[in-house]
Amino acid sequence: MSDKKNDDYGHRDAEMGDGGKVETAYSRSPSPRMAAPTGFNLSKIDNSPGASVLGYCLASISMTVVNKFVVSGSSWNMNFLYLAIQSIVCCVAIQACKQAGLITNLSAFDVEKGKKWFPISVLLVGMIYTGAKALQYLSVPVYTIFKNLTIIVIAYGEVLWFGGSVSPTILLSFGLIVFSSIVAAWADADAARGSSKASQSLATLQVGYTWMALNVFCQAAFVLGMRKVIKKMGFKDWDTMFYNNFLTIPVLIVGSLLLEDWSAENLARNFPAETRNSLIIGMIYSGLCAIFISYSSAWCIRVTSSTTYSMVGALNKLPIAVSGLIFFDAPVTFGSVSAIIIGFFSGLVYAWGKVRQTEKAKMSLPVTKPVMSASSQSNNDASNS
């Protein structure tokens, strides 16, 4: 998912507004009177860089693994239902946290804002649905590698519409991303040709790559569209996440009722008795995990820095890809391992390039009107539109 977004579901939190910080009861430092002098101290964990990085990595890895587990059934065909359950769980959990006082900066739902935000939520539905379909047909390592292609599409979308720029280092990372995707596709096709059901395996890959290509463009459209309107709406982090999930619920439910088979036989195939409880738990967990990814992202930025967070996002691609080799029957070949390593290195080069670009912008003297970054330009366009 770009360098900050590691899967489609993670994009529901949109780390924008208020410097990427999410204010909760746990994120506020306790007063000296309240701090316990001895024993367990929650504030130590809350301000620990290591804990924030670990929390972010565990959340993103587990989210990908659980999503793959849910959609990997041999007869699974109810992605709209799954995504609707995710969104419902997420909205209920956010409201529960608000009532408990853990979330203090969530505004009441505004119908007019909801109407203006609805097109963004429709783009989100396209993104998460195509992502789920791609993950259904592709292995986790290949899915993770090809998600990096979204970075290229978003970057050039910013160049075209928001006056962004691409440095030579970032351009090098794009070349590595494309190369890693080619290696991954070659390794996947080679493994499929060597299987006992070669024609069926190759057909499955073709379907998976088609959904993956659609997902790349849907994700880019969602990110670029959201950058255009988010500042104009005046949303904070929890507002963005709540509106994204709440407004997708009717679209996903209608999609499920119209396009998916709700017969007793099909429900039994999708939720077989031996794995039914595990599937339901996984669906509920994925909705809660989306919230924790949002919190841990802001937590990591708050106690470390944006630079550290970017590097963690790049480094995190490796354990996510490896988790697919460990938990699922993904082929371990020289080509697949090489693709993972190249993709991991391309993420590091991209993060390093973004850091250098940011530092160079800070050091430049404002002799003339400065060239605005893509995100700043989009914010300016939104405020003037």
N, C-alpha and C positions, 0 to 999 in steps of 0.2 A: 503494500500500500504505500505510496510515497515513503519518504524517510520517516515520517511521523506516524504513518498509519499502516498497521501490519495486517489487517484483514478488513473485509468490507464492513463488518459489524462494529469494528472499532471506530468507524467514521461517524457513527451516530452521535458521538460526544462532541466533535468539532472544537478542538482546543483553540478557541478564539475568545476575545473579549476579556477585559480585566487582566490582561497580561497572562492569560492561561491559568489563573488561579481559581480554585473552587473553594468557597468559604463554607466550612462545616464546623460543627461543634468540636471536632477533633483537630481541625486545622488552626484553631485559635490557641495561642500560647496561654497556659493557665497563669493566674496571678501568683506572686511569690508566696502568699498566704496559703494558697490551695495546693501547692506542690508538696508532695510527700518527701520528707527528708531521707527516708530510707525505703528499701524494698522496691517493688515494681513501680516504674514511673512511665506513664504513657507518653509524656512529652518527649522523652528521650527517643522513643521509637518514631514519633511523629516528626522529629527533626533529624532523623538519621538518613544520610544519603544512601547508605547501603540497603537499608530497609525499603526505601522508596524505589530504588532500581530493581530490587528483588521482587517487590510487589508488582511492578509494572510488567516485568518479564514473565512471572508466573501467570498473571492474568491473561496476557496476550497469547502465551503458549497454550494454556488450558482452553481458551476460547476456540482456537483453531482446531485443537484435538477433539473437543466436544462437538463442534459443528460437523467435522468429518465423520465422527461416530454416528451422529443422528442421521445424516443423509446417505450413509453407506449401505443401508439395507438393500438386499437384492431386488426387492419389489417397491422400494421407496419412491413415491410420486406425489407427496403432499408438502411441497416446500412453502407454498403460501400459508398453509395452516401453521407450519413450524415458525415462520417469521412473524405471524400474527401473535402467536403465544409468546414469543420473545418480547415483542413490543408491549403487550399487555402486562407481562411480569415486570418489565422495566418501569412502566408508568405507575403501576401499583406500588412498587418499591420506592420510587421517588416520592410519591405522595405520602407514604408511610414515614419515610425519613423526615419529610417536611413537618408532619404532625408531631413527630417525636423531638423536633428541634435540632436535628442533625443537619438539615439544610435550611439556611436562613435567607438565602437570596433568590428564591424561586418565586416569580410573580404569578398572580392569578391568570388563568387562561383568558386571553383577549380574542374575541371572535374576529375582529377586523385584522389583527395581526395574523391570526390563523389563516384567513383567506389569502393574505399576501404571501405567507410562508408555504401554502399548500403545494404550489408547483415544485418547490425544492424537495418537499416530502415525496412527491411523485418520482422525481429523479432518484431519491434515496431508495424507493421501492425497486426501481429498475436496477440499481447498483447491487443491493443485497440479494435480490432474486437471481440475477445472473451470476453473482459470486457463489451462491449456494449450488446452483446447477453446475458451475465449473468445478467446484470442490467435489461434487458427487461423482464426476467422471474422471478427474485427474488425481494423481497422488499429491500428498501434502507438499513434498519437496518441489515438484514441478509447479504446483499452484503458487507457492511462495516465490519461486524464481520469476514466474511470468507476471506476478503482481508488480514487480519492479518496473515493468514497461509503462505502468501508469505514470510514474515520475516523469518520463519523457513527454508523454502527451500533455500533462498538466503544465510542464515547463514551457513548451512551445505554445500552448494556449495562452499562457501569461504573456509571452512575447507578442503574440498577435493582438490580444485584447486589452492588456493592462500595461504595456510598455516594459515588460520584464527583460532580463538579459541572461545569457548563458555564458559562463566563463570557460576558458579552455580546460580547466580541471573537471568541471561538471560535464563538459562535452566528452572528455575521456571516460568518465563514469558511464555515460550513456552508451558509448561503444562497448564497454565491458558488460553492461546490462543486456544489450542485444546479443552479444557473443555468448553469454551464459544461457540465454533463452534458446539459442540455436543448438548449443551443446545438450541442453536438457531435452529438447524435442528429439534430437538425434538419438540420445540414449534411451528415451521412452519408446520410440519407434523400433529401435533395434531389439529391445527387450520384448516388445509385443510380437515382432516377427519370429522370435525364438520360442514363443509360448505354444502350447498345444492347440489353442484356439486363436491362431494368428489373425485370421480375417475379422473375427469378432472383436478382438483386442484393438486392432487398428481402427475399426469403425468407432469403438468407444472413445479412442483418443481424438479422432476427428470431431466428434460431438463435443468433447471436453474443450478442445482448442477453440471451437466456434463460440462456445459460451464464454470462454476466457477473453477472447477478443472483444465480445460485446461488453463484458464487465469492465475492461480497461477504459473503453470510451464512456460507458455509463458513469463510472467513478470519476473520470475527469470532468464530465459535464456537471456532476453533483458538486464537486469541490469548487470549480470555477463559478458556478451559479451561486453557491452559498457565499463565497467571498464577495460577490457583487452586492448582496442584499443584507448581510448579517449586521453590519454597522448601522445601516439605515433603520433596521428594526430595533436597535438598542438592546439586543439580547445579551444576557450573561451566559456563562457556561451551562448551568442547569436549565435555563430557559430553552437554549438551543436543543439540548438533549431531550427535554420533555416534549417540545413541539414536534421534533423529528419523529419520535416514537408514537406520540398520541395521534398525529395526523396520518401516519401510515396504517394505523389499525383498520379504519373502514376500507381503505383500498385493498389491503391484504385479505380481509374477510370476504369482501365482494369477489376478489380474484379467486379465492379458494372455493366459494360457493358456485361460481360460474364455470370454472375451468378444471376443478378437481373432482374426483369420483368419491362421493360420500356414502357409497353403498356399504353395507355391513361386511361384505366380502373384501372390499378394498381396504377398509379400515383394519380388518383382521390381518391382511397381508402387510400393511404398513406398521402395525403395532402387534407383532406376534406375541403370544403369551409369555414366551421365555425371555423376551427382552423388553416387554412393555414398561415395566417399572423403571428400568434403566433409561429408556428413551424419554419418559416423562420427566425424570429427575434431570436428565441432560438438558432438556428444553428449558426447564425452570432455571437451572444453573446458568445457561447461556444468557438469559435475560438479566440475571443479577450480575453476571460477569461484565456485561456491557457497562454497567454503572461503575464497577470497580476499575475498569480500564480508564474510564473518564476521570475518576478521582485520582488514581495512581499516576496518570499522565501529568495532571496539575501538581500533584504531590512531588513528583520527580523534578519538575521544573522549579518548584518553590524552594526545595532544599538543596538543589545542585545548581544547574544553569541550563539555559536553552541549548548550549553547546553540548553539554553532557547528555542531555535528553536526545539530541540528534544522533550522537554516537551510540547511545544505548539502543535506539531504534534500528541503527544499521547492524550492530552486533547481534541483536535479537533475532535477525533472520536465520542465523545459523542454528540455534537450538530449536526454532520452529520447524525448520527443514529436517533436522535430525529426529525430531519427535515423530515425524511421519514414517521414518525408517524403523523406529523402535515400536510404535504402537500399531502400525498398519503394515500390510503386506506389500510395501513398496520395494521394487527391485534395487538391490545394492550392487551397482556395477561401477566400473571405472568412470564411465561417462556421467552417471548420475552424481557420483561424489565430486567429480571435477566441476560439474555445473553448479553444485552447491557452493564449492569453494570460490569459484569465479564470481558467482552472484553475491556471496558474502563480501568479497574484496571490492566489488563494484559499489556496494552500499557504503563501505568505509571511505572510498574515494569520493563519493557523492557528498557524504557528511563533511568530510574535510574541505571539499570545494565550497560548500555552503558557509562553513565557518570562516574560511579565508575571504569569501565575498563579503560577509558581514563586517569582518574586521577592517577590510579595505575601505568600505563605505564609511565606517566610523572615523577613520584616520584622514579621509580626504577633506580638504579645506573648502568651505562654501564660497568659492570665488564667483561662481555663477550659480544659477538656479540648479540645485542638485537633481540628479536623475533619481526618480522615485522607484522603490522596489515594487514588485508586482502587487504584493499585498497592500502596501501603502497606497499605490495608485488606485487599486480597486476600492479601498475604503474612501478615498477622495471622490472617486466617481459616484459611489453610492450616496455620499452626503450631498453631492451637487445635483443628483438626479431627482 
